[in-house]
Amino acid sequence: MNETSVTDETPATTSARHRFFAACPLNVADMLSAFMRRNGAVSVCGTCMDARGIRDEELVQGAARGTMDQLTEWSMWADKILVF
């Protein structure tokens, strides 16, 4: 794995990183929409939606209710998985 730790960063990379994050929208809906405009797929946990009373039509345009089968398929396909 080729990751750079914070201590390995030079002032130039720190500055570029700061500019990148400073330009990012703070709204999650905006970030997901930008991701989907670049052909990213967003699937939302259906069980989590039900537990919180979230309806499909309340999702960001382009996002969809997901399933466990879809999660399994995406997990097996992916090189890396991000969960939060």
PyMOL Python script that loads the backbone (N, CA, C, O; Angstrom):
from pymol import cmd

cmd.read_pdbstr("""\
ATOM      1  N   MET A   1       0.851  -1.172   0.000  1.00  0.00           N
ATOM      2  CA  MET A   1       0.000   0.000   0.000  1.00  0.00           C
ATOM      3  C   MET A   1       0.895   1.233   0.000  1.00  0.00           C
ATOM      4  O   MET A   1       1.883   1.282   0.732  1.00  0.00           O
ATOM      5  N   ASN A   2       0.561   2.216  -0.805  1.00  0.00           N
ATOM      6  CA  ASN A   2       1.376   3.407  -0.926  1.00  0.00           C
ATOM      7  C   ASN A   2       0.618   4.604  -0.383  1.00  0.00           C
ATOM      8  O   ASN A   2       0.054   5.386  -1.147  1.00  0.00           O
ATOM      9  N   GLU A   3       0.603   4.746   0.928  1.00  0.00           N
ATOM     10  CA  GLU A   3      -0.103   5.854   1.562  1.00  0.00           C
ATOM     11  C   GLU A   3       0.913   6.836   2.123  1.00  0.00           C
ATOM     12  O   GLU A   3       2.005   6.448   2.539  1.00  0.00           O
ATOM     13  N   THR A   4       0.551   8.093   2.130  1.00  0.00           N
ATOM     14  CA  THR A   4       1.399   9.130   2.700  1.00  0.00           C
ATOM     15  C   THR A   4       0.820   9.546   4.033  1.00  0.00           C
ATOM     16  O   THR A   4      -0.352   9.909   4.127  1.00  0.00           O
ATOM     17  N   SER A   5       1.634   9.492   5.052  1.00  0.00           N
ATOM     18  CA  SER A   5       1.153   9.941   6.357  1.00  0.00           C
ATOM     19  C   SER A   5       1.296  11.451   6.439  1.00  0.00           C
ATOM     20  O   SER A   5       1.997  12.061   5.632  1.00  0.00           O
ATOM     21  N   VAL A   6       0.640  12.043   7.403  1.00  0.00           N
ATOM     22  CA  VAL A   6       0.701  13.495   7.584  1.00  0.00           C
ATOM     23  C   VAL A   6       2.133  13.931   7.814  1.00  0.00           C
ATOM     24  O   VAL A   6       2.536  14.993   7.338  1.00  0.00           O
ATOM     25  N   THR A   7       2.914  13.136   8.535  1.00  0.00           N
ATOM     26  CA  THR A   7       4.299  13.508   8.827  1.00  0.00           C
ATOM     27  C   THR A   7       5.179  13.456   7.589  1.00  0.00           C
ATOM     28  O   THR A   7       6.235  14.088   7.576  1.00  0.00           O
ATOM     29  N   ASP A   8       4.784  12.722   6.540  1.00  0.00           N
ATOM     30  CA  ASP A   8       5.560  12.630   5.304  1.00  0.00           C
ATOM     31  C   ASP A   8       5.271  13.780   4.341  1.00  0.00           C
ATOM     32  O   ASP A   8       5.963  13.929   3.334  1.00  0.00           O
ATOM     33  N   GLU A   9       4.276  14.580   4.634  1.00  0.00           N
ATOM     34  CA  GLU A   9       3.892  15.636   3.701  1.00  0.00           C
ATOM     35  C   GLU A   9       4.854  16.810   3.747  1.00  0.00           C
ATOM     36  O   GLU A   9       5.337  17.213   4.805  1.00  0.00           O
ATOM     37  N   THR A  10       5.113  17.344   2.563  1.00  0.00           N
ATOM     38  CA  THR A  10       5.917  18.555   2.463  1.00  0.00           C
ATOM     39  C   THR A  10       4.973  19.752   2.528  1.00  0.00           C
ATOM     40  O   THR A  10       3.761  19.586   2.387  1.00  0.00           O
ATOM     41  N   PRO A  11       5.504  20.944   2.739  1.00  0.00           N
ATOM     42  CA  PRO A  11       4.617  22.124   2.731  1.00  0.00           C
ATOM     43  C   PRO A  11       3.822  22.244   1.431  1.00  0.00           C
ATOM     44  O   PRO A  11       2.683  22.710   1.448  1.00  0.00           O
ATOM     45  N   ALA A  12       4.408  21.830   0.305  1.00  0.00           N
ATOM     46  CA  ALA A  12       3.695  21.923  -0.982  1.00  0.00           C
ATOM     47  C   ALA A  12       2.497  20.979  -1.006  1.00  0.00           C
ATOM     48  O   ALA A  12       1.416  21.372  -1.445  1.00  0.00           O
ATOM     49  N   THR A  13       2.668  19.732  -0.537  1.00  0.00           N
ATOM     50  CA  THR A  13       1.543  18.804  -0.559  1.00  0.00           C
ATOM     51  C   THR A  13       0.504  19.194   0.480  1.00  0.00           C
ATOM     52  O   THR A  13      -0.694  19.006   0.265  1.00  0.00           O
ATOM     53  N   THR A  14       0.952  19.734   1.595  1.00  0.00           N
ATOM     54  CA  THR A  14       0.006  20.192   2.613  1.00  0.00           C
ATOM     55  C   THR A  14      -0.832  21.328   2.056  1.00  0.00           C
ATOM     56  O   THR A  14      -2.042  21.374   2.281  1.00  0.00           O
ATOM     57  N   SER A  15      -0.198  22.251   1.327  1.00  0.00           N
ATOM     58  CA  SER A  15      -0.908  23.374   0.736  1.00  0.00           C
ATOM     59  C   SER A  15      -1.909  22.894  -0.317  1.00  0.00           C
ATOM     60  O   SER A  15      -3.040  23.379  -0.360  1.00  0.00           O
ATOM     61  N   ALA A  16      -1.501  21.944  -1.168  1.00  0.00           N
ATOM     62  CA  ALA A  16      -2.397  21.417  -2.196  1.00  0.00           C
ATOM     63  C   ALA A  16      -3.572  20.707  -1.543  1.00  0.00           C
ATOM     64  O   ALA A  16      -4.709  20.832  -1.997  1.00  0.00           O
ATOM     65  N   ARG A  17      -3.300  19.968  -0.488  1.00  0.00           N
ATOM     66  CA  ARG A  17      -4.357  19.260   0.238  1.00  0.00           C
ATOM     67  C   ARG A  17      -5.337  20.262   0.835  1.00  0.00           C
ATOM     68  O   ARG A  17      -6.549  20.057   0.778  1.00  0.00           O
ATOM     69  N   HIS A  18      -4.818  21.344   1.406  1.00  0.00           N
ATOM     70  CA  HIS A  18      -5.672  22.379   1.988  1.00  0.00           C
ATOM     71  C   HIS A  18      -6.554  23.017   0.923  1.00  0.00           C
ATOM     72  O   HIS A  18      -7.744  23.230   1.152  1.00  0.00           O
ATOM     73  N   ARG A  19      -5.981  23.324  -0.243  1.00  0.00           N
ATOM     74  CA  ARG A  19      -6.762  23.918  -1.328  1.00  0.00           C
ATOM     75  C   ARG A  19      -7.853  22.963  -1.787  1.00  0.00           C
ATOM     76  O   ARG A  19      -8.971  23.395  -2.069  1.00  0.00           O
ATOM     77  N   PHE A  20      -7.546  21.662  -1.867  1.00  0.00           N
ATOM     78  CA  PHE A  20      -8.537  20.688  -2.289  1.00  0.00           C
ATOM     79  C   PHE A  20      -9.712  20.669  -1.327  1.00  0.00           C
ATOM     80  O   PHE A  20     -10.861  20.773  -1.758  1.00  0.00           O
ATOM     81  N   PHE A  21      -9.450  20.540  -0.037  1.00  0.00           N
ATOM     82  CA  PHE A  21     -10.530  20.457   0.933  1.00  0.00           C
ATOM     83  C   PHE A  21     -11.246  21.792   1.106  1.00  0.00           C
ATOM     84  O   PHE A  21     -12.439  21.812   1.409  1.00  0.00           O
ATOM     85  N   ALA A  22     -10.554  22.884   0.921  1.00  0.00           N
ATOM     86  CA  ALA A  22     -11.193  24.191   1.020  1.00  0.00           C
ATOM     87  C   ALA A  22     -12.189  24.388  -0.117  1.00  0.00           C
ATOM     88  O   ALA A  22     -13.178  25.105   0.036  1.00  0.00           O
ATOM     89  N   ALA A  23     -11.927  23.749  -1.264  1.00  0.00           N
ATOM     90  CA  ALA A  23     -12.815  23.884  -2.422  1.00  0.00           C
ATOM     91  C   ALA A  23     -13.986  22.906  -2.373  1.00  0.00           C
ATOM     92  O   ALA A  23     -14.942  23.059  -3.133  1.00  0.00           O
ATOM     93  N   CYS A  24     -13.931  21.913  -1.501  1.00  0.00           N
ATOM     94  CA  CYS A  24     -14.993  20.908  -1.429  1.00  0.00           C
ATOM     95  C   CYS A  24     -16.233  21.479  -0.754  1.00  0.00           C
ATOM     96  O   CYS A  24     -16.132  22.236   0.211  1.00  0.00           O
ATOM     97  N   PRO A  25     -17.390  21.114  -1.264  1.00  0.00           N
ATOM     98  CA  PRO A  25     -18.622  21.540  -0.589  1.00  0.00           C
ATOM     99  C   PRO A  25     -18.747  20.837   0.760  1.00  0.00           C
ATOM    100  O   PRO A  25     -18.304  19.699   0.915  1.00  0.00           O
ATOM    101  N   LEU A  26     -19.342  21.507   1.718  1.00  0.00           N
ATOM    102  CA  LEU A  26     -19.493  20.933   3.045  1.00  0.00           C
ATOM    103  C   LEU A  26     -20.776  20.124   3.165  1.00  0.00           C
ATOM    104  O   LEU A  26     -20.940  19.373   4.127  1.00  0.00           O
ATOM    105  N   ASN A  27     -21.678  20.259   2.220  1.00  0.00           N
ATOM    106  CA  ASN A  27     -22.955  19.583   2.256  1.00  0.00           C
ATOM    107  C   ASN A  27     -22.803  18.163   1.682  1.00  0.00           C
ATOM    108  O   ASN A  27     -22.311  17.996   0.566  1.00  0.00           O
ATOM    109  N   VAL A  28     -23.223  17.150   2.441  1.00  0.00           N
ATOM    110  CA  VAL A  28     -23.087  15.764   1.991  1.00  0.00           C
ATOM    111  C   VAL A  28     -23.850  15.534   0.692  1.00  0.00           C
ATOM    112  O   VAL A  28     -23.362  14.830  -0.192  1.00  0.00           O
ATOM    113  N   ALA A  29     -25.029  16.113   0.566  1.00  0.00           N
ATOM    114  CA  ALA A  29     -25.809  15.960  -0.664  1.00  0.00           C
ATOM    115  C   ALA A  29     -25.034  16.503  -1.861  1.00  0.00           C
ATOM    116  O   ALA A  29     -25.049  15.893  -2.930  1.00  0.00           O
ATOM    117  N   ASP A  30     -24.362  17.633  -1.698  1.00  0.00           N
ATOM    118  CA  ASP A  30     -23.563  18.199  -2.782  1.00  0.00           C
ATOM    119  C   ASP A  30     -22.400  17.275  -3.144  1.00  0.00           C
ATOM    120  O   ASP A  30     -22.107  17.072  -4.322  1.00  0.00           O
ATOM    121  N   MET A  31     -21.736  16.713  -2.118  1.00  0.00           N
ATOM    122  CA  MET A  31     -20.604  15.825  -2.368  1.00  0.00           C
ATOM    123  C   MET A  31     -21.055  14.545  -3.079  1.00  0.00           C
ATOM    124  O   MET A  31     -20.388  14.088  -4.007  1.00  0.00           O
ATOM    125  N   LEU A  32     -22.180  13.967  -2.651  1.00  0.00           N
ATOM    126  CA  LEU A  32     -22.686  12.761  -3.304  1.00  0.00           C
ATOM    127  C   LEU A  32     -23.099  13.055  -4.737  1.00  0.00           C
ATOM    128  O   LEU A  32     -22.842  12.254  -5.636  1.00  0.00           O
ATOM    129  N   SER A  33     -23.737  14.196  -4.954  1.00  0.00           N
ATOM    130  CA  SER A  33     -24.152  14.576  -6.309  1.00  0.00           C
ATOM    131  C   SER A  33     -22.942  14.734  -7.222  1.00  0.00           C
ATOM    132  O   SER A  33     -22.967  14.298  -8.373  1.00  0.00           O
ATOM    133  N   ALA A  34     -21.886  15.354  -6.711  1.00  0.00           N
ATOM    134  CA  ALA A  34     -20.656  15.523  -7.500  1.00  0.00           C
ATOM    135  C   ALA A  34     -20.044  14.163  -7.833  1.00  0.00           C
ATOM    136  O   ALA A  34     -19.570  13.951  -8.949  1.00  0.00           O
ATOM    137  N   PHE A  35     -20.054  13.257  -6.884  1.00  0.00           N
ATOM    138  CA  PHE A  35     -19.550  11.906  -7.089  1.00  0.00           C
ATOM    139  C   PHE A  35     -20.369  11.189  -8.171  1.00  0.00           C
ATOM    140  O   PHE A  35     -19.803  10.546  -9.055  1.00  0.00           O
ATOM    141  N   MET A  36     -21.687  11.299  -8.099  1.00  0.00           N
ATOM    142  CA  MET A  36     -22.546  10.628  -9.079  1.00  0.00           C
ATOM    143  C   MET A  36     -22.422  11.245 -10.465  1.00  0.00           C
ATOM    144  O   MET A  36     -22.566  10.538 -11.463  1.00  0.00           O
ATOM    145  N   ARG A  37     -22.156  12.555 -10.551  1.00  0.00           N
ATOM    146  CA  ARG A  37     -21.941  13.194 -11.861  1.00  0.00           C
ATOM    147  C   ARG A  37     -20.706  12.630 -12.549  1.00  0.00           C
ATOM    148  O   ARG A  37     -20.573  12.713 -13.770  1.00  0.00           O
ATOM    149  N   ARG A  38     -19.808  12.060 -11.763  1.00  0.00           N
ATOM    150  CA  ARG A  38     -18.595  11.444 -12.315  1.00  0.00           C
ATOM    151  C   ARG A  38     -18.764   9.925 -12.431  1.00  0.00           C
ATOM    152  O   ARG A  38     -17.795   9.169 -12.366  1.00  0.00           O
ATOM    153  N   ASN A  39     -20.017   9.504 -12.604  1.00  0.00           N
ATOM    154  CA  ASN A  39     -20.394   8.102 -12.801  1.00  0.00           C
ATOM    155  C   ASN A  39     -20.227   7.239 -11.556  1.00  0.00           C
ATOM    156  O   ASN A  39     -20.132   6.017 -11.669  1.00  0.00           O
ATOM    157  N   GLY A  40     -20.189   7.838 -10.382  1.00  0.00           N
ATOM    158  CA  GLY A  40     -20.172   7.070  -9.144  1.00  0.00           C
ATOM    159  C   GLY A  40     -21.580   6.592  -8.815  1.00  0.00           C
ATOM    160  O   GLY A  40     -22.563   7.251  -9.152  1.00  0.00           O
ATOM    161  N   ALA A  41     -21.666   5.456  -8.164  1.00  0.00           N
ATOM    162  CA  ALA A  41     -22.965   4.906  -7.768  1.00  0.00           C
ATOM    163  C   ALA A  41     -23.121   5.053  -6.255  1.00  0.00           C
ATOM    164  O   ALA A  41     -22.191   4.771  -5.500  1.00  0.00           O
ATOM    165  N   VAL A  42     -24.293   5.492  -5.820  1.00  0.00           N
ATOM    166  CA  VAL A  42     -24.582   5.648  -4.397  1.00  0.00           C
ATOM    167  C   VAL A  42     -25.799   4.800  -4.061  1.00  0.00           C
ATOM    168  O   VAL A  42     -26.870   4.951  -4.649  1.00  0.00           O
ATOM    169  N   SER A  43     -25.607   3.914  -3.112  1.00  0.00           N
ATOM    170  CA  SER A  43     -26.677   3.050  -2.646  1.00  0.00           C
ATOM    171  C   SER A  43     -26.810   3.258  -1.139  1.00  0.00           C
ATOM    172  O   SER A  43     -25.812   3.297  -0.421  1.00  0.00           O
ATOM    173  N   VAL A  44     -28.028   3.389  -0.676  1.00  0.00           N
ATOM    174  CA  VAL A  44     -28.289   3.682   0.738  1.00  0.00           C
ATOM    175  C   VAL A  44     -28.903   2.451   1.398  1.00  0.00           C
ATOM    176  O   VAL A  44     -29.778   1.803   0.823  1.00  0.00           O
ATOM    177  N   CYS A  45     -28.450   2.138   2.586  1.00  0.00           N
ATOM    178  CA  CYS A  45     -28.932   0.969   3.326  1.00  0.00           C
ATOM    179  C   CYS A  45     -30.438   1.076   3.550  1.00  0.00           C
ATOM    180  O   CYS A  45     -30.912   1.987   4.229  1.00  0.00           O
ATOM    181  N   GLY A  46     -31.186   0.128   2.968  1.00  0.00           N
ATOM    182  CA  GLY A  46     -32.641   0.126   3.106  1.00  0.00           C
ATOM    183  C   GLY A  46     -33.099  -0.056   4.543  1.00  0.00           C
ATOM    184  O   GLY A  46     -34.061   0.586   4.964  1.00  0.00           O
ATOM    185  N   THR A  47     -32.434  -0.913   5.305  1.00  0.00           N
ATOM    186  CA  THR A  47     -32.776  -1.121   6.713  1.00  0.00           C
ATOM    187  C   THR A  47     -32.569   0.163   7.504  1.00  0.00           C
ATOM    188  O   THR A  47     -33.388   0.513   8.353  1.00  0.00           O
ATOM    189  N   CYS A  48     -31.472   0.866   7.226  1.00  0.00           N
ATOM    190  CA  CYS A  48     -31.189   2.140   7.911  1.00  0.00           C
ATOM    191  C   CYS A  48     -32.237   3.191   7.551  1.00  0.00           C
ATOM    192  O   CYS A  48     -32.676   3.959   8.407  1.00  0.00           O
ATOM    193  N   MET A  49     -32.635   3.221   6.269  1.00  0.00           N
ATOM    194  CA  MET A  49     -33.670   4.168   5.842  1.00  0.00           C
ATOM    195  C   MET A  49     -34.974   3.897   6.578  1.00  0.00           C
ATOM    196  O   MET A  49     -35.616   4.819   7.080  1.00  0.00           O
ATOM    197  N   ASP A  50     -35.364   2.619   6.639  1.00  0.00           N
ATOM    198  CA  ASP A  50     -36.609   2.258   7.325  1.00  0.00           C
ATOM    199  C   ASP A  50     -36.566   2.637   8.798  1.00  0.00           C
ATOM    200  O   ASP A  50     -37.545   3.154   9.336  1.00  0.00           O
ATOM    201  N   ALA A  51     -35.440   2.383   9.450  1.00  0.00           N
ATOM    202  CA  ALA A  51     -35.306   2.676  10.874  1.00  0.00           C
ATOM    203  C   ALA A  51     -35.425   4.169  11.163  1.00  0.00           C
ATOM    204  O   ALA A  51     -35.826   4.564  12.258  1.00  0.00           O
ATOM    205  N   ARG A  52     -35.074   5.002  10.172  1.00  0.00           N
ATOM    206  CA  ARG A  52     -35.110   6.456  10.355  1.00  0.00           C
ATOM    207  C   ARG A  52     -36.292   7.114   9.669  1.00  0.00           C
ATOM    208  O   ARG A  52     -36.419   8.338   9.681  1.00  0.00           O
ATOM    209  N   GLY A  53     -37.154   6.309   9.072  1.00  0.00           N
ATOM    210  CA  GLY A  53     -38.338   6.853   8.410  1.00  0.00           C
ATOM    211  C   GLY A  53     -38.022   7.639   7.148  1.00  0.00           C
ATOM    212  O   GLY A  53     -38.754   8.566   6.803  1.00  0.00           O
ATOM    213  N   ILE A  54     -36.946   7.287   6.454  1.00  0.00           N
ATOM    214  CA  ILE A  54     -36.549   7.991   5.233  1.00  0.00           C
ATOM    215  C   ILE A  54     -37.184   7.288   4.035  1.00  0.00           C
ATOM    216  O   ILE A  54     -37.034   6.078   3.864  1.00  0.00           O
ATOM    217  N   ARG A  55     -37.889   8.052   3.216  1.00  0.00           N
ATOM    218  CA  ARG A  55     -38.534   7.509   2.018  1.00  0.00           C
ATOM    219  C   ARG A  55     -37.589   7.619   0.820  1.00  0.00           C
ATOM    220  O   ARG A  55     -36.711   8.481   0.786  1.00  0.00           O
ATOM    221  N   ASP A  56     -37.778   6.742  -0.151  1.00  0.00           N
ATOM    222  CA  ASP A  56     -36.929   6.739  -1.350  1.00  0.00           C
ATOM    223  C   ASP A  56     -36.890   8.115  -2.022  1.00  0.00           C
ATOM    224  O   ASP A  56     -35.834   8.560  -2.471  1.00  0.00           O
ATOM    225  N   GLU A  57     -38.040   8.782  -2.090  1.00  0.00           N
ATOM    226  CA  GLU A  57     -38.097  10.083  -2.775  1.00  0.00           C
ATOM    227  C   GLU A  57     -37.364  11.194  -2.018  1.00  0.00           C
ATOM    228  O   GLU A  57     -37.198  12.291  -2.552  1.00  0.00           O
ATOM    229  N   GLU A  58     -36.930  10.931  -0.801  1.00  0.00           N
ATOM    230  CA  GLU A  58     -36.166  11.917  -0.029  1.00  0.00           C
ATOM    231  C   GLU A  58     -34.662  11.829  -0.279  1.00  0.00           C
ATOM    232  O   GLU A  58     -33.906  12.692   0.168  1.00  0.00           O
ATOM    233  N   LEU A  59     -34.227  10.796  -0.988  1.00  0.00           N
ATOM    234  CA  LEU A  59     -32.803  10.631  -1.269  1.00  0.00           C
ATOM    235  C   LEU A  59     -32.336  11.656  -2.286  1.00  0.00           C
ATOM    236  O   LEU A  59     -33.136  12.190  -3.055  1.00  0.00           O
ATOM    237  N   VAL A  60     -31.050  11.924  -2.288  1.00  0.00           N
ATOM    238  CA  VAL A  60     -30.444  12.786  -3.294  1.00  0.00           C
ATOM    239  C   VAL A  60     -30.719  12.170  -4.658  1.00  0.00           C
ATOM    240  O   VAL A  60     -30.641  10.952  -4.818  1.00  0.00           O
ATOM    241  N   GLN A  61     -31.039  13.006  -5.640  1.00  0.00           N
ATOM    242  CA  GLN A  61     -31.323  12.506  -6.977  1.00  0.00           C
ATOM    243  C   GLN A  61     -30.164  11.660  -7.474  1.00  0.00           C
ATOM    244  O   GLN A  61     -29.013  12.097  -7.473  1.00  0.00           O
ATOM    245  N   GLY A  62     -30.481  10.442  -7.899  1.00  0.00           N
ATOM    246  CA  GLY A  62     -29.464   9.518  -8.393  1.00  0.00           C
ATOM    247  C   GLY A  62     -29.103   8.431  -7.390  1.00  0.00           C
ATOM    248  O   GLY A  62     -28.627   7.365  -7.780  1.00  0.00           O
ATOM    249  N   ALA A  63     -29.322   8.688  -6.099  1.00  0.00           N
ATOM    250  CA  ALA A  63     -29.072   7.669  -5.076  1.00  0.00           C
ATOM    251  C   ALA A  63     -30.262   6.723  -5.037  1.00  0.00           C
ATOM    252  O   ALA A  63     -31.378   7.104  -5.390  1.00  0.00           O
ATOM    253  N   ALA A  64     -30.024   5.494  -4.609  1.00  0.00           N
ATOM    254  CA  ALA A  64     -31.099   4.507  -4.591  1.00  0.00           C
ATOM    255  C   ALA A  64     -31.025   3.653  -3.325  1.00  0.00           C
ATOM    256  O   ALA A  64     -29.963   3.489  -2.723  1.00  0.00           O
ATOM    257  N   ARG A  65     -32.162   3.123  -2.947  1.00  0.00           N
ATOM    258  CA  ARG A  65     -32.221   2.179  -1.825  1.00  0.00           C
ATOM    259  C   ARG A  65     -31.423   0.941  -2.221  1.00  0.00           C
ATOM    260  O   ARG A  65     -31.612   0.387  -3.304  1.00  0.00           O
ATOM    261  N   GLY A  66     -30.534   0.518  -1.335  1.00  0.00           N
ATOM    262  CA  GLY A  66     -29.710  -0.645  -1.611  1.00  0.00           C
ATOM    263  C   GLY A  66     -30.251  -1.903  -0.956  1.00  0.00           C
ATOM    264  O   GLY A  66     -31.195  -1.867  -0.168  1.00  0.00           O
ATOM    265  N   THR A  67     -29.626  -3.009  -1.304  1.00  0.00           N
ATOM    266  CA  THR A  67     -29.988  -4.308  -0.743  1.00  0.00           C
ATOM    267  C   THR A  67     -28.730  -5.005  -0.240  1.00  0.00           C
ATOM    268  O   THR A  67     -27.617  -4.604  -0.580  1.00  0.00           O
ATOM    269  N   MET A  68     -28.901  -6.031   0.557  1.00  0.00           N
ATOM    270  CA  MET A  68     -27.759  -6.812   1.028  1.00  0.00           C
ATOM    271  C   MET A  68     -27.079  -7.528  -0.146  1.00  0.00           C
ATOM    272  O   MET A  68     -25.857  -7.677  -0.159  1.00  0.00           O
ATOM    273  N   ASP A  69     -27.868  -7.967  -1.123  1.00  0.00           N
ATOM    274  CA  ASP A  69     -27.280  -8.605  -2.304  1.00  0.00           C
ATOM    275  C   ASP A  69     -26.372  -7.631  -3.052  1.00  0.00           C
ATOM    276  O   ASP A  69     -25.286  -8.000  -3.500  1.00  0.00           O
ATOM    277  N   GLN A  70     -26.825  -6.389  -3.182  1.00  0.00           N
ATOM    278  CA  GLN A  70     -26.010  -5.372  -3.853  1.00  0.00           C
ATOM    279  C   GLN A  70     -24.740  -5.094  -3.053  1.00  0.00           C
ATOM    280  O   GLN A  70     -23.657  -4.988  -3.629  1.00  0.00           O
ATOM    281  N   LEU A  71     -24.862  -4.975  -1.742  1.00  0.00           N
ATOM    282  CA  LEU A  71     -23.693  -4.740  -0.891  1.00  0.00           C
ATOM    283  C   LEU A  71     -22.682  -5.872  -1.055  1.00  0.00           C
ATOM    284  O   LEU A  71     -21.480  -5.624  -1.154  1.00  0.00           O
ATOM    285  N   THR A  72     -23.157  -7.092  -1.083  1.00  0.00           N
ATOM    286  CA  THR A  72     -22.274  -8.249  -1.268  1.00  0.00           C
ATOM    287  C   THR A  72     -21.574  -8.181  -2.622  1.00  0.00           C
ATOM    288  O   THR A  72     -20.365  -8.394  -2.716  1.00  0.00           O
ATOM    289  N   GLU A  73     -22.342  -7.884  -3.667  1.00  0.00           N
ATOM    290  CA  GLU A  73     -21.773  -7.792  -5.016  1.00  0.00           C
ATOM    291  C   GLU A  73     -20.713  -6.699  -5.087  1.00  0.00           C
ATOM    292  O   GLU A  73     -19.620  -6.934  -5.604  1.00  0.00           O
ATOM    293  N   TRP A  74     -21.016  -5.520  -4.582  1.00  0.00           N
ATOM    294  CA  TRP A  74     -20.065  -4.404  -4.614  1.00  0.00           C
ATOM    295  C   TRP A  74     -18.832  -4.717  -3.772  1.00  0.00           C
ATOM    296  O   TRP A  74     -17.717  -4.376  -4.167  1.00  0.00           O
ATOM    297  N   SER A  75     -19.013  -5.358  -2.620  1.00  0.00           N
ATOM    298  CA  SER A  75     -17.881  -5.691  -1.743  1.00  0.00           C
ATOM    299  C   SER A  75     -16.940  -6.682  -2.418  1.00  0.00           C
ATOM    300  O   SER A  75     -15.720  -6.565  -2.297  1.00  0.00           O
ATOM    301  N   MET A  76     -17.495  -7.645  -3.121  1.00  0.00           N
ATOM    302  CA  MET A  76     -16.661  -8.632  -3.804  1.00  0.00           C
ATOM    303  C   MET A  76     -15.944  -8.019  -5.000  1.00  0.00           C
ATOM    304  O   MET A  76     -14.840  -8.445  -5.342  1.00  0.00           O
ATOM    305  N   TRP A  77     -16.556  -7.025  -5.640  1.00  0.00           N
ATOM    306  CA  TRP A  77     -15.978  -6.367  -6.806  1.00  0.00           C
ATOM    307  C   TRP A  77     -14.867  -5.382  -6.428  1.00  0.00           C
ATOM    308  O   TRP A  77     -13.888  -5.236  -7.160  1.00  0.00           O
ATOM    309  N   ALA A  78     -15.019  -4.714  -5.295  1.00  0.00           N
ATOM    310  CA  ALA A  78     -14.152  -3.586  -4.929  1.00  0.00           C
ATOM    311  C   ALA A  78     -12.742  -4.015  -4.494  1.00  0.00           C
ATOM    312  O   ALA A  78     -12.552  -5.065  -3.880  1.00  0.00           O
ATOM    313  N   ASP A  79     -11.773  -3.174  -4.831  1.00  0.00           N
ATOM    314  CA  ASP A  79     -10.417  -3.362  -4.316  1.00  0.00           C
ATOM    315  C   ASP A  79     -10.339  -2.893  -2.863  1.00  0.00           C
ATOM    316  O   ASP A  79      -9.617  -3.466  -2.047  1.00  0.00           O
ATOM    317  N   LYS A  80     -11.097  -1.842  -2.559  1.00  0.00           N
ATOM    318  CA  LYS A  80     -11.107  -1.266  -1.219  1.00  0.00           C
ATOM    319  C   LYS A  80     -12.547  -0.924  -0.862  1.00  0.00           C
ATOM    320  O   LYS A  80     -13.365  -0.637  -1.737  1.00  0.00           O
ATOM    321  N   ILE A  81     -12.844  -0.957   0.421  1.00  0.00           N
ATOM    322  CA  ILE A  81     -14.199  -0.653   0.882  1.00  0.00           C
ATOM    323  C   ILE A  81     -14.108   0.426   1.950  1.00  0.00           C
ATOM    324  O   ILE A  81     -13.280   0.344   2.857  1.00  0.00           O
ATOM    325  N   LEU A  82     -14.963   1.437   1.838  1.00  0.00           N
ATOM    326  CA  LEU A  82     -15.040   2.508   2.808  1.00  0.00           C
ATOM    327  C   LEU A  82     -16.395   2.422   3.484  1.00  0.00           C
ATOM    328  O   LEU A  82     -17.432   2.454   2.821  1.00  0.00           O
ATOM    329  N   VAL A  83     -16.385   2.315   4.799  1.00  0.00           N
ATOM    330  CA  VAL A  83     -17.625   2.218   5.569  1.00  0.00           C
ATOM    331  C   VAL A  83     -17.622   3.325   6.607  1.00  0.00           C
ATOM    332  O   VAL A  83     -16.637   3.518   7.319  1.00  0.00           O
ATOM    333  N   PHE A  84     -18.715   4.042   6.690  1.00  0.00           N
ATOM    334  CA  PHE A  84     -18.837   5.074   7.742  1.00  0.00           C
ATOM    335  C   PHE A  84     -20.256   5.221   8.145  1.00  0.00           C
ATOM    336  O   PHE A  84     -20.570   6.034   9.013  1.00  0.00           O
TER     337      PHE A  84
END
""", "prot")
cmd.dss("prot")
cmd.show_as("cartoon", "prot")
cmd.util.cbc("prot")
cmd.orient("prot")
